[in-house]
Amino acid sequence: MFRYIRWFSGISFIVVMLAALLVGNYFKEIGSHDLKDVVENNNKAIAYGFINTTWQNHRTSIKQATDTYRQFLAANIPFADWSRYKGYEEMSAAFEGFSKAAFRHFEDMPIAGVNIYTTDGIRLVNVEQANTLSSSSKNNKNPSIITANPPKIKAGDEAFVKSLSGIVASEALEGQDIVQPNGKTSKGFIIRTLIPIMRDNSFVPIVSSYNQPGKNDIACSENNNSNCVEAVIEISYDCTTQWKNLDLFKYIGTAGVMVIFVLLISMLLFISNNAENIITRQYEANIELAAQTASAQAENRDKSQFLANISHELRTPLNAIIGFSEFIKLERSGPIGNPKYAEYIKDIHGSGVHLLSLINDILDYSKAEADKLELEVTDVDVTKTVQNSIRLVSPRAESAQVQLLEVIPNDHFVIKTDMKKLKQVMLNLLSNSVKFTPSGGSVTVTMWQNVVDESVSIEVKDTGIGIAPKDISRAMAPFGQVDNTLSRKYEGTGLGLPLTHKFVAIMGGTFNIQSEVGVGTTITICFPKEVKKTKK
């Protein structure tokens, strides 16, 4: 799973990087459009100020000089002959005066350059060269505009074509040469705006001709004296600083997105690596625990098998001891000479019987642990079995001065189960209750049947020493005994409750114990109508 997270992180990084670049370019485009609109409005304001002042003052002279200039160009008169023409001085003076006036108008403007073109694309003036023209006009009677090959607008200039239709057109240009105040030229970003100069000073664009490409019927002519384009003014605004700022904002935004994403991905990878290490260690610990569990289970099976084998081996000689001691105790072959021997034989017989009972418990528990304890399922009268068990424990209860009480209905409850195991369960519970109940106490046996599923419940309640809730798990553990002075006055292996619990579980029943120190213990067992399994 964590490998897929790394793949996802790598792919996401590439996708986010591309998305950040695209978003950065998109916002840069939006910013450039906004910048273009602002600069275009600024250039229009500058141009309209120039048209209302300088252009209006020089319109007639410039028109006459331009018409004369076109005649020279159309006639292909050599440039050397122009200076001898009587109108040359007036034409030169008109261009020079207009250039100086234009330079003075744009001298303090924050612009990169201004060009003024005729409607046929001939450049009338360049503000960047106006200062040179004015300073050299005393010695040079031929301004640079008056040449045999005058500068012209580039062919196919769409912005210029739009301006001839009366439309203000702007375009953004990168890598343009910009003349700095110190005279040096550098590459930069400019916004070039072409504003048409209308005959009647109207600033409202006329689009009817522009909708028909190829027609320049809006240009002024002899037969067109209405609203028309006399010339085109081109203003180039230096936006290099603003453009660099847009680039800077784009890079900062893109880098910021990338840094945030890298931090998030790094946190994800760090957390996933830690989780992977924790899971790996947990997996290794689980493997180790599983191996230890398997080893412990194997050792437990070996122990149970050993106990089963050794218990079986001990029963044979122990039965012989019990049999012969009983034979001697009954004096079958004649009287015992010394009365003391009779007491010894009685003790030997009692100890043998007790030892056999313990060995039987160990053997049964070992078989249950080794899954070798089989059930003999028959129809069992639970009522009768419980009453018989109570009668068998009555002598021990009388000896301990403990009262046995019965709350058993007259009905006989019959279920399918193992009668021997059921009887052994009852004897263990009753014996245990009598054993740990002080003189004057009582043990109450209650029984009832569930009318829904016909299961039978048996409750054994005593007023004995009780068990603390925290010690119940120890009392239910194999060979476990609660360390209590009163409980140690009787011997035992601590298998009574665990073996009883095991038998009840094998027979498909439930076992519940509740106890309180100094109050007593209540154990409730419930058996189903029929045992579904004959073997655990």
N, C-alpha and C positions, 0 to 999 in steps of 0.2 A: 504494500500500500504506500509506504513512504517513498519508494522508487517512483511511483506515479506522481507523487507530490513534487519531486525534483523535476520530473519532465514537465509537469504543469507549470512550475515556476519558471523554467527556461523559456517555454513557449510563450507564457504570459509576458515575460520580460520583453521578448521581441515584439509581440503584438502591441504592448503598451508603448514601447519606444517608437514604433511606426505611427501609432495613433497620436502620441504626443507631438511628433514632427508634423503630422498632417494638421492637427489642431492648431499648432503654432503657426504654420503657414497660413491657415485659414484666417486666424485672427490678425496676422500681419497684412493679409490682403484687405481685410476690413479696415484696418488702420490706414493702409495706403490709400484706399478709396476715400476715407474721411479726410485724410491729408490733402488728397488731390482736389476735393471739393472746396476745402478751405483756401488752398493756394489759388485755385481758379477764380474764386470770388475776389481774392485780393488782387490778382493780376487784372481782372476786369475793372476793378476800381482804379488801379493805376493807369490803365489804358484809357479809360473814359476821362480821367483828369488830363491826360496828355492830349487827347483829341479836342477837348473843349478849350484848351489854351494854345499850346504850340502848334498843333495841326491846323487849327482855324486861322492862326496868324500867317502860316506859310502855305496854305492850301493852293492859292492861285499861282504863286511863283513855282511851287513844286510841280503843279500840273503842267505849267508851260515848259519847265525845264525837262520834265519827263517826256512830254510830247516831242520836244526837240531831240532829246536823246534817242528816242525810238526811231526818228527820221534818219539820224546818222547811222544807226545800226541797220536799218532797212536798206539804206543806200550803199552800204559797204564802203563808206568813205575811209581812206587810210587815216589812222590816228594822227599822223603828222600834219594832215591837212585840216584837222579839226581846230587846231589852235589859231589858224588863220581865218576861221569863220567869225563873222562879226558878232554872232550870238553866243559864241563860246564863253566869253567873259561873264555874260549874264547867267548862263547855265551853271557855270562853275560857282559863281557867287551865290546862286540860289541853293545849290546843294551844300555848299560850305556853311552858309548861314543856317540852313535847316539842321545840319549835323551838329553845329555848336548849340543850337537851341534845344535839340533833343538831348544832348549830353547834359546840359544844365538841368533839364527837367528830371532826368533819371540819375543824376550824379549821386544823390544821397539815398537812393532807393536800395533796399536789401535784395538785389536781384543779380543774377549771373550774367545777363545780357539781354539786349533789345535789338531786334531787327525789324525794319519796315520794308514791305515788299509791295510792288505793283500787282495788279490783278493778273498779269501774265508771268509773275514769278521773279521779276528783276528786283534785286535788293537795292533799295534807295539809300539806306543808312544802317550802320552798325555802331551802336553806342560804345562798344568796347574800343573802336578805332576813332571815335569822334575827337578824343583828346589829342591823338596823334595828328589828325587832320587839321585841327585848329592851330596847333603849334607849328605846323609846317606850311600852313597856307601862305605865309609871307614869302617864302622862297619857292614853294611849289604851287604853281597855278593849276595843277591837274590833280584834284582829289582822286583817291583810288577808286571811287565809284565810277568815274568817267574813264572807262577803258573799252578797248575793242571787244573784250570778252567779259562782260559784267557778271558778277556773282548772281546765281539764280537759285531758286528753290529746287530741291531734288525732285526728279520726276516720280510720280506715283505717290506723292505725299498726301495721304488721306485727310490729315488734319487741315492741310491748306485747301484742299478741295471743299471740305465742309465750310471753311471760313468764307469761301467765295459765294456760298449759298446763304450767307448771313447768319451762320451758326458759330457760336463760340465753341472751339474744340480744344481739348487738353489731352496730353499724354505724358506718362511717366517714363523717363529714360535713365538707364543706369550706365555707368562707365563713360560719362561725357566729360570732355575737357572743360575745366572751369578756370578762368583767369583770376588769381588771387590778388589782393591789394598790392602785394609786393612785386607783382608782375609775373610771378611764376604760375605755371599751369599744372593742375592736378586733376585726377579722375574723381568724379563725384556723381551724385544723383540729382537730377533736375526734373522739374515739372514744367513742360513747355505748353504755353497757352497761346492760341492764335485768335485774335479778336478782329472782326471785320470793321473797317472804318466806313460808315455809311454817309452818303451825300448829305442827307438832311439831319445828320446826327442822331438818327433813331437807333436805340439800343435793343429793340425787340427783334429777335432772330426771324428771318423769313425762310421758310422751309419748303415752299412750293417748288422751287427750282432744284433743291437738293434731292427731292424725291424722284427727279428725272435725271439720273446720272448722265454726264456728258454735255448738259446745257448750262451755260453761264449767262443766261439772260438777265441775271441780276447785276452783272458787272456794268459799270457806267459806259455809255456810248453816246454818239451824237444824237441817236434817236430815242435814247432812254434817259430822260431827265427826272424821272420819278425816283423813289427810294431805291438806291443801288449801292454797291460796294465800290469805293474809290481806291482803297488800299487795304492791306492787312498788316497789323502790328503783331509781332511775335515777342512774347516776354518769357524768358527762361528764369525760373526761380530756383535758387540753390537750396535743396532740401537734404543735403548730405547728412547734416547733424541729426535731423528728425528721422531720416531713414536708418541711420546707424542705431538710433534709440529704439526704433521698431525692431531691428534685428536683435538688439540687446534684450529687449523685453521678451522676444520670441525665445531666445536661447535661455534666458533666466527661467521663463515659464516651463519650457521643455525640460531643462535641467532640474527644476524644482519637482515636477511631476515624476521624473525618473528617480530622483533621490528619495522621495517619499515612497515610491513603489519598491525601490531597492531595500529601504528600511523595513517595509512591511514584509517583503519576501524573505529578508534576512531573519526577521522575527519568526516567520512561519517555519523556515528551515531550522532555526535554532530550537524552536519548540518541538518540531517533528523529530529532530535528531535526539533531543532529550527523551521524548516519548519512546522513540525506537530503542534507545539504550535501556530505558526502564523496562520496556516490554521484553527486550532480549534478556536482561538480567532476571526478570520474572519468569520467563520461559525456562531459562537455565535452572533457576531455583525450583520450578515446578518439576522439571525432569529429575533433579536431584531428590526432591521430596517423593516423587513417584517411585524412584529407585529405592529410597529408604522405606517407603510404605510397602513396596513389594517384598523387600527383605524382611521387614517386621512381620508381614503376614506369613511369609514362609517360616520364619522362626516361631510364630504363634502356632501355625499348623503343626510344626515339628514338636512344639511343646505339648499341644493338645494330643497329638498322636502318642507321645511318650507317656503322658499321664494316663491315657486310655490303656496303653499296653501295661504299664506298671500297676495300674489299679486292677486290671484283669488278673495279672500274675499274683497280686497280693490277696485276692479274694479266695483263691483255692486253699492256701495254708490257713487263712483266717477262718474259713468255714470249718476246717478240721479242728482248729483250736476251740471254736465255739461249740462244735458238736461234742468233742471229748469232755470239755469242761461241764457241759450240761449233763452228760452221761454220769460224770463223777458227782455233780451236785445232786442228782436224783438218786445216787447210791444204788445204781442198777446191779452192781456186782457185789454189793454188801456195804455195811456201814463204814463210815470214815472213823478211824480210831480217835483222832484228835479233833475236837470241835474247831480249833483254830484253822485247820485245813479246810473245813467247810466254808469259813468266811473267805479264805483266799480263793477257793474255787468260785465262789459267788462273785468276787471282785473280778476274777479273770474272765468269767462269762459276761459280766456287764460291760467290761472294757472292750471285749471282743465285739459285742453287739454294737457298741457305740462306734468303734473303729470301722466296722463293716458299713454302718450307715454313712460315715464320712467318705469312705472309699466309693460307695455307691453314688453319692452326690458328685464326687470328682469325676467318676466314670461317666455319669450322665451329662455333666457339663462339658466334658471333653468331647463326647460324641456330638453334642449339640454344636460346639464350636467347629468340629470337623465335618459338619453336615452329614453325619451318619446316624442321627437319631430318627428312627422311624416311628410312625404313628399306627396304632391299630384302631381304625375308626369303626365304631359300632353305635347303635342307638343307646344313649346313656340317659338314665333318669337322674337329672342333676339334683333334684330335691332329695332323693334317697341317698345319693353319694355325699352330699353336704352333711346330712344328718348322721350318716355312718362316721364321717370324719370327726364330727363333733364328739360322738360317743368314744372314739378312740383316744381323743385328747383329754377327755373328762378326768381320768385318773390323775394326769399330770396337773391339771388345773386345780383339782381338790387338794393335791399335795402342796401347791403353791398358794392356796387359799385365794384363788382368782375365780370369780363367778363367770360362767359361760351362759350367755343369753342368746335366744333364737328369735328372729322375726322372719319366719318363713311361712309362706302361704300353704294352704292344704293342697293346692293343685300340684300335680307332678309335671314338671317341665322336662320335656324330652328333646335332646339335640343329638346330632351326629358328631361325635368327637372321640378322643382316646380316654377311656374311663380310668386307666391306671395313672395317666399323667394328670388328669383332673383331680383324682384323689390325692396324688402326691402334692399338687399345688395347694389344695386345701389344708393338708396336714402341715406343710411348711408354713403357711400363713398363720394357722392357729397356734402351732408350736412356738413360732417366733413371737406372736402377741402375748402368749402366756409367759414365755421366757422373760420378756422385758416389761411385764406389768407387776408392780409391787403387790404385796399382800393387801387384800381388801379391795383391789381394783376389779375391773370387769372387762370382758371381751364380748362384743355383740356382733352376731352374724345376721345380715339382712340380705334377702334375695328377692328379685322381681323380674318380670319379663316385659320386654318392649312389644306392644301390640302391633307395631308397624312392621318391623322386620323379624319379630319373634326371637330376637337375641335375648340371652339371659345374663343378668348382671348380679354379681355377688359382692357384698361389702363386708369387710372385716374391720371393726373399729375397736380400739382398746384405749384404756386410760393409763397407759404406761409412761415410761420416761420420755418418750418422744425423741425426735431428731430435729436439729436445727436445719432450716431450709438450705443453708450453705453446705451442710454435711450430707444431704440426701444423695447427691451424685456419688460421694465416697461410699455410702452404704450400699448403693446399687452396683458398684464396681466389683468384679470378681476378687475374692479373698480380702475384701475391704470391710473394716469394722470401725465404727465411731469410737474414738478414744474416750470412753466414759467408765467411771469406776463401777457403776451398777451393772453395766452391760458386760463387764469382764468377769462376773461371778459365775457365768456359764461358759463352758468351752464351746468352740465352734471354729469352722474354717472361714466363715464369712461368705459361704456360697448359697445360703438360704434364699435371700431376696433375688440375687442375680439368676439363680437357677429357676426360681419361680417365674420371674419375668421372661426367661428364655422359653419355658414350657408354654406360657400363655401366648407368646408371639408365634411359636410353632403351630399352635392350635388355631391360629387366625384371630386371637382375641386381642384386647387392649388392656393395658396395665397403668393404673394411675395411683400415685401415692401423695398424701398430704400429711404433714406432721408438724408438731410444735413442741418444743421442749417443755416438759412438766405438764402437758395437756394430754398428749397421746398421739396415736398414729391411725390414720384411716387409709385403707388400701381397697380400691375398687377395681374389680376385673370384670370384663364383659366378653362373652363367647358368642359367636355367630350361630345361626340355626344349623349350619352344616359347614364342616371343614372343607375348604376347597382344595387343599394340598395335604397329602399324606406324608410329605417330607419337606423339611425346610430347605 
